[in-house]
Amino acid sequence: MKVETILLLIPLLPLAGALIAGLFRNQIGRAGSHWVTILGVGGSFVLSALILKMQVYDGMQSMNYSLYTWGISDSITFQVGFLIDHLTTLMMVVVSFVSLMVHIYTVGYMQDDPGYQRFFSYIALFTFSMLMLVMSNNFLQLFFGWEAVGLVSYLLIGFWFKRETAIFANMKAFMVNRVGDFGFLLGIAAIMMVFGTLDYAEVFAAAPSKVNETIAVFGTTEWSAITFICVGLFIGAMGKSAQAPLHVWLPDSMEGPTPISALIHAATMVTAGIFMVARMSPLFELSDAALSFVLIIGAFTALSMGLIGIVQNDIKRVIAYSTLSQLGYMTVALGASAYSAAIFHLMTHAFFKSLLFLAAGSVIIAMHHEQDMRNMGGVRRWMPITWITSVVGTLALIGFPFFSGFYSKDMIIEAVGEAHRFGSGFAYWAVLLGVLITAFYSFRLLYLVFHGKPRMDKHTQEHMHETPLVVTIPLILLAIPSVLIGYFTIEPVLFGGWLDDAIKVNEHHDVIAELSLHFHGATAMALHSVQTIPFWLMLGGFALATWIYMFKPSIADSMVKRFSGIYKLLMNKYYFDDFNNKVFARGFVRIGQSLWKRGDAGLIDGVAINGTAALIGKLGERVRLLQSGYLYQYAFAMIIGLIGLLGAWLLV
């Protein structure tokens, strides 16, 4: 089989599964819908792994080719094509593997749901959309995948459409992403205007020659063209990757079924923005202003969203705010020009975060869909596999030595420490404090759910048991890379030049090259970590959570009372939602109502339509008086008319 055929099958197999499960769901039944989509995504994963093997062991070179091209004019062409380099392959493997685990898990989680076939169709379509995004070789196809994952996420978040909260959540996600996508579209339009093409290779090759070019944005105000493009593209990433203040949609996306939380939050939609900025490194490296903007936004998100996670009581929302914080870490790495570190953390995070979400879903199944951690406790005695895999995911998340998250998170912290860019000082302390906060809320969740005395009702307690193999097997398969993937891939991905064919870094920005001078292997790095500040901050967060939630739970209540102002601020999520609802949502509703009353009802209906009708009616009433019905009057009018015409002719 040709390589081109393999690459074409990778996105088309999930698409075929989605179409069959969606259009022929009545013919193939429930079992048929999950088998056709699992086989489609499974085939995509196997073929992606084959491409990875060909690159690692067979020396396969990067490929950039078009499948279809059409012209708008002599100078403008659009195309569908694939760019297959090491960055693309890494994303293909991660997306397809996590998606496969979610598909298998869904068989158990959604077994009693009436929308079973529809759900499998949606998640397979989501996988297709993400694969088209990461495999694209041009901005038009990137935008197609970008919008497609947004559309399917809207359908999935609102999957239980009979719930008012689900409808509100999917509309919120849709509207917030429209704000980000407006900036994204402006960036793409500016690329077309400045470069005259949407092809990645052509844009990246011409970018250095456009450094001094400017764009008039507001009147005569001139912006650097490259900076404007990068800021516009990053605003799009802020929406997709949920960076403050465009983060507000992601916690509410928990209204969708748990498998969607794992798919959206771990390996697909929210990582699209991180991937896109890394892919655009040849552009971002030409604008220090854009990189500083990225750095500061990421640092603020990493710190502020982690703090909210401390006070959440919904098990899925704690993990959701953890996702926001970790996306902030990835964004900080991008702003520090440590693009490979951002992609490395994206990869490790995909495994352990999807593990944590699916483990939370396992608990929710056993608790009869109870999600409040205050009504749990002692679950480990009934669910040992879920507990052990949750511990593995937690240790990876907090950055415990030798676990995957340790290598990627510590590399980001070290990279920011080496960066010399506006905002890097703030970013460094933000990601350092984030280590303490992450460890605290992670073990708080672990203790409230799995340890201590059971707090669920008697009926739930009597029926508690481990979830079936279709749920626990994906947990085990995700736990393995959560432990091992960082150890075995840190050297090639970060220091072995694995991503050099995709990521371009200016020599004076290359913090990873500086860190490579002090890297002596994965084992030495883990052993040396006991002498570093992040390790002791991680232990501090663990110790504090253990003391409070295992030995002195009354401390938590007293802290809430003592710091009620801060607690209220965090519980209200810094009032972002209130501000958006009162200022933007209500403001736009009022503007719409005003435009309707004055424009539609007043001007269009009142003046243009009804006013015209009234004018014609009145005119008709006047004209009707001239129609008397007497012949002598008509004859007299004709004579007067002829005299008038004759007089006019004589005067001329």
Secondary structure, DSSP 8 states (H G I E B T S, - for coil): --HHHHHHHHHHHHHHHHHHHHHSHHHHHHHHHHHHHHHHHHHHHHHHHHHHHHHHHS----EEEEEEEEESSSS-EEEEEEEESHHHHHHHHHHHHHHHHHHHHHHHHTTT-TTHHHHHHHHHHHHHHHHHHHHBSBHHHHHHHHHHHHHHHHHHHTSSTTSHHHHHHHHHHHHHHHHHHHHHHHHHHHHHHHHS--BHHHHHHHGGGGTT-EEE-STT-EEEHHHHHHHHHHHHHHHHTT-TTTTTHHHHGGGS-HHHHHIIIIISHHHHHHHHHHHTHHHHTT-HHHHHHHHHHHHHHHHHHHHHHHH--BHHHHHHHHHHHHHHHHHHHHHTT-HHHHHHHHHHHHHHHHHHHHHHHHHHHHTTS--BGGG---GGGT-HHHHHHHHHHHHHHHT-TTSHHHHHHHHHHHHHHH--STTHHHHHHHHHHHHHHHHHHHHHHHHHHHSSS--S-HHHHHT-----HHHHHHHHHHHHHHHHHHHHHHIIIIIS-TTTTT----GGG-HHHHHHTT---HHHHHHHGGGSHHHHHHHHHHHHHHIIIII-THHHHHHHHHTHHHHHHHHTGGGHHHHIIIIIIHHHHHHHHHIIIIIIIIIIIIIIIHHHHHHHHHHHHHHHTT----HHHHHHHHHHHHHHHHHHHHH-
